[in-house]
Amino acid sequence: MIIDFIETDDQWHNGVALEEYNGKFSIVRAYRGKDGEVYVKWGYGQKNKAPMEKAIPWKVELGSESQAVDILRRLLKQLGADENPPIDSETIPF
């Protein structure tokens, strides 16, 4: 289930989305369709330098909610953000 979508490209409506599936959180490559819906982009990975037969979603798995929060805080720190910013539980979409 897509929790939130951030559009990073106004022309093609590409972006990233936060997705939750079976209690695991991921950041997925996504786009907003002409109908306004958000769709995950799929692609073919590689195995032994050859494309795999089955398409998979382009995503980075973050783990459980607490693992996802920890990983995202670490990434924010690398970008120079406050290490422990105050969290307003009312604004968290999950």
C-alpha positions in Angstrom: 0.0 0.0 0.0 1.4 3.4 -1.0 1.4 5.6 2.1 2.8 8.9 0.6 4.2 10.0 -2.7 6.7 12.8 -3.3 6.8 14.1 -6.9 10.4 15.0 -8.0 9.8 15.6 -11.7 7.0 18.0 -12.7 7.3 17.1 -16.4 6.9 13.3 -16.2 5.4 13.2 -12.7 8.1 10.8 -11.4 9.0 10.5 -7.8 9.4 8.3 -4.8 6.8 6.7 -2.5 6.8 5.2 0.9 5.1 1.8 0.7 4.1 -0.6 3.4 3.5 -4.3 2.7 3.1 -7.0 5.4 4.6 -4.7 8.1 7.7 -3.9 6.0 8.4 -0.4 4.7 10.1 0.4 1.4 11.0 3.5 -0.7 9.8 2.8 -4.2 10.2 4.5 -7.6 6.8 5.7 -8.6 4.9 8.1 -10.9 1.5 9.8 -10.9 -0.7 8.7 -13.8 -2.9 10.9 -15.9 -5.8 9.6 -13.7 -4.1 11.0 -10.6 -3.3 7.6 -9.2 0.2 6.7 -8.0 1.8 3.7 -9.7 5.0 1.8 -8.8 7.6 1.5 -11.5 8.6 -2.1 -12.4 11.7 -3.3 -14.2 13.8 -6.3 -14.9 16.7 -7.0 -12.6 19.8 -8.9 -13.7 21.0 -12.4 -13.0 24.4 -13.4 -14.4 24.5 -10.2 -16.5 21.2 -11.2 -18.2 17.8 -9.7 -17.6 15.6 -11.7 -15.3 12.4 -13.1 -16.8 10.1 -11.6 -14.2 9.6 -7.8 -13.6 10.0 -6.6 -10.0 9.2 -3.2 -8.4 12.1 -0.8 -8.1 12.5 -0.4 -4.4 14.8 -0.1 -1.4 13.5 -2.2 1.5 13.8 -0.4 4.9 12.4 -3.1 7.2 10.0 -2.7 10.1 8.7 0.7 11.1 11.4 1.2 13.7 14.1 0.1 11.3 12.7 2.4 8.6 12.8 5.4 11.0 16.4 4.6 12.0 17.6 4.3 8.4 15.8 7.5 7.3 17.2 9.4 10.3 20.7 8.2 9.4 20.2 9.4 5.8 19.0 12.8 7.0 22.0 13.1 9.2 24.2 12.5 6.1 22.4 15.5 4.5 23.1 17.7 7.5 19.7 17.5 9.2 19.3 17.5 12.9 20.1 14.0 14.2 17.0 13.7 16.4 14.4 16.1 15.1 11.2 16.3 17.1 8.5 14.0 15.7 4.9 15.1 15.6 3.0 11.9 15.6 0.0 13.7 14.1 1.8 14.4 10.9 3.3 10.9 10.3 1.2 9.2 7.6 1.5 5.7 9.2 
